[in-house]
Amino acid sequence: MVLPALLKTPVRTCADACELAVSHGTPRRAAKLALVVGSLLVVINQWEAFNGAAKFDWVKVVLTYCVPYLVSTYTSVSKDLHHRKQAWALQE
């Protein structure tokens, strides 16, 4: 079949990944996880700033929230792509 072979090409997989990253509830799930994990990491990493012994490093705070968001998005997209590939393999 031509369609499954077309979907296995890197260009199509990239397009699928981009679609999955911005849809199917992925951004909402990633944001929830980033809020919880990022908040915990900010407290750990900026503890001195909370105590008044140092200033907040706002760049680090922003990055602390971005990293869990990106990791969660990557994990969700890779899982969904893997399930799509398995579904196509079963259809062949």
JOURNOR-V190599 format. One record per residue. N is the residue number from 1. RES is the residue in one letter. BURIAL is 1 if it has 16 or more other ideal C-beta (glycine too) atoms within 10 Angstrom, else 0. Layout:
BEGIN
n = [N & N]
res = [RES & RES]
burial = [BURIAL & BURIAL]
END
This chain:
BEGIN
n = [1 & 2 & 3 & 4 & 5 & 6 & 7 & 8 & 9 & 10 & 11 & 12 & 13 & 14 & 15 & 16 & 17 & 18 & 19 & 20 & 21 & 22 & 23 & 24 & 25 & 26 & 27 & 28 & 29 & 30 & 31 & 32 & 33 & 34 & 35 & 36 & 37 & 38 & 39 & 40 & 41 & 42 & 43 & 44 & 45 & 46 & 47 & 48 & 49 & 50 & 51 & 52 & 53 & 54 & 55 & 56 & 57 & 58 & 59 & 60 & 61 & 62 & 63 & 64 & 65 & 66 & 67 & 68 & 69 & 70 & 71 & 72 & 73 & 74 & 75 & 76 & 77 & 78 & 79 & 80 & 81 & 82 & 83 & 84 & 85 & 86 & 87 & 88 & 89 & 90 & 91 & 92]
res = [M & V & L & P & A & L & L & K & T & P & V & R & T & C & A & D & A & C & E & L & A & V & S & H & G & T & P & R & R & A & A & K & L & A & L & V & V & G & S & L & L & V & V & I & N & Q & W & E & A & F & N & G & A & A & K & F & D & W & V & K & V & V & L & T & Y & C & V & P & Y & L & V & S & T & Y & T & S & V & S & K & D & L & H & H & R & K & Q & A & W & A & L & Q & E]
burial = [0 & 0 & 0 & 0 & 0 & 0 & 0 & 0 & 0 & 0 & 0 & 0 & 0 & 0 & 0 & 1 & 0 & 0 & 0 & 1 & 1 & 0 & 0 & 0 & 0 & 1 & 0 & 0 & 0 & 1 & 1 & 0 & 1 & 1 & 0 & 0 & 1 & 1 & 0 & 0 & 1 & 1 & 0 & 0 & 0 & 1 & 0 & 0 & 1 & 0 & 0 & 0 & 0 & 0 & 0 & 0 & 0 & 0 & 0 & 0 & 1 & 0 & 0 & 1 & 1 & 0 & 0 & 1 & 1 & 0 & 0 & 1 & 1 & 0 & 0 & 1 & 1 & 0 & 0 & 1 & 0 & 0 & 0 & 0 & 0 & 0 & 0 & 0 & 0 & 0 & 0 & 0]
END
